[in-house]
Amino acid sequence: MKSLLETILQARRRDGDAVGGDDLGGGLVTERRTREQTKTKKPRLYKCILLNDDYTPMEFVVEILKQIFHKPHAEATRIMLHVHQNGMGVAGVYPYEIAETKIRTVEELARENQFPLKCVMEKE
């Protein structure tokens, strides 16, 4: 009568399991170790786009670009003129949360000053 140990070893051989570091068939079982590598993905970027309207003064738009988007005066003026002539213009490109905060800030300041200035977000 077979012992319990012999029955287990036979079953493992039949299923291909290694016992004691080798496969009992004479070959050596090698253990593979894989190392997980995690790569951080760059965040997706979004454009903050100012929309032109007929009521918001150009000076207010320039100040918004300087204060909220940290543009130098010359660049803020150039962007404002682009918005005025083309109906819209990119104020800056940021990760989602930052773009969302800047848009909300622009619209709150416009509303406080009773201007209809709108700023929207678009995937880059």
C-alpha positions in Angstrom: 0.0 0.0 0.0 1.3 3.5 -0.9 2.0 6.0 1.7 0.3 9.3 1.7 3.6 11.0 0.8 4.1 8.8 -2.2 0.6 9.6 -3.4 1.1 13.4 -3.1 4.5 13.2 -4.9 3.0 11.2 -7.7 0.1 13.7 -8.1 2.5 16.6 -8.2 4.7 14.9 -10.8 1.6 14.2 -12.9 0.4 17.9 -12.6 3.9 19.2 -13.4 4.6 20.8 -10.0 8.1 20.9 -8.8 9.0 19.3 -5.5 12.0 20.2 -3.5 13.6 22.5 -6.1 13.6 20.1 -9.0 11.0 18.4 -11.2 12.0 14.9 -10.1 12.6 14.1 -13.7 16.2 15.0 -13.6 15.9 18.6 -14.8 16.4 21.6 -12.7 13.4 24.0 -12.2 14.4 27.6 -12.4 12.5 30.3 -10.6 11.7 33.4 -12.5 11.5 36.7 -10.8 10.1 39.7 -12.4 10.4 43.1 -11.1 7.5 45.5 -11.5 8.4 48.8 -12.9 6.0 51.7 -12.4 6.3 54.6 -14.7 4.6 57.9 -13.8 2.5 59.2 -16.6 2.6 62.9 -17.4 -0.7 64.6 -16.6 -2.9 65.4 -19.6 -2.8 69.1 -20.4 -5.8 71.5 -21.0 -5.9 74.9 -22.7 -7.6 77.8 -21.0 -9.3 79.7 -23.7 -10.7 83.2 -23.3 -13.8 84.0 -25.4 -14.4 87.5 -26.8 -17.4 89.5 -26.0 -18.5 93.1 -26.8 -18.7 94.3 -23.2 -15.5 93.4 -21.3 -12.9 96.1 -21.6 -9.6 95.2 -23.1 -7.7 96.6 -20.1 -9.6 94.1 -17.8 -8.6 91.2 -20.1 -5.0 92.3 -20.0 -5.1 92.5 -16.2 -6.7 89.0 -16.0 -3.9 87.6 -18.2 -1.2 89.3 -16.0 -2.7 88.4 -12.6 -4.2 84.9 -13.2 -2.1 83.5 -16.0 1.2 85.4 -14.9 1.8 86.8 -18.4 4.1 89.8 -18.9 2.4 92.9 -20.0 3.5 92.6 -23.7 2.3 89.0 -24.0 -0.9 89.7 -22.2 -1.6 92.6 -24.7 -0.8 90.3 -27.6 -3.2 87.5 -26.3 -5.9 90.1 -25.7 -5.7 91.4 -29.2 -5.8 87.9 -30.6 -8.9 87.2 -28.6 -10.5 90.5 -29.8 -9.7 89.8 -33.5 -10.3 86.1 -33.6 -13.1 85.6 -31.1 -10.9 83.4 -28.8 -7.4 82.9 -27.6 -5.3 80.6 -25.5 -4.4 82.1 -22.1 -2.3 79.1 -21.0 -1.9 75.3 -20.9 -2.1 73.5 -17.6 -3.0 70.1 -16.0 -6.7 69.7 -15.4 -7.0 70.9 -11.8 -4.9 74.0 -12.3 -6.8 74.9 -15.5 -10.1 74.4 -13.8 -9.1 76.7 -10.9 -7.9 79.4 -13.2 -11.1 79.3 -15.3 -13.2 79.6 -12.1 -11.1 82.5 -10.9 -11.4 84.4 -14.2 -15.2 84.0 -14.2 -15.5 85.0 -10.6 -13.5 88.1 -11.1 -15.5 89.0 -14.3 -18.7 88.5 -12.4 -17.6 90.6 -9.5 -16.7 93.4 -11.9 -20.0 92.9 -13.8 -18.4 91.7 -17.1 -19.6 88.7 -19.2 -16.0 87.4 -19.9 -16.0 83.6 -20.3 -13.1 81.2 -20.1 -13.4 77.6 -21.2 -11.2 74.5 -21.1 -10.2 72.3 -24.0 -8.0 69.2 -24.2 -4.7 69.8 -25.8 
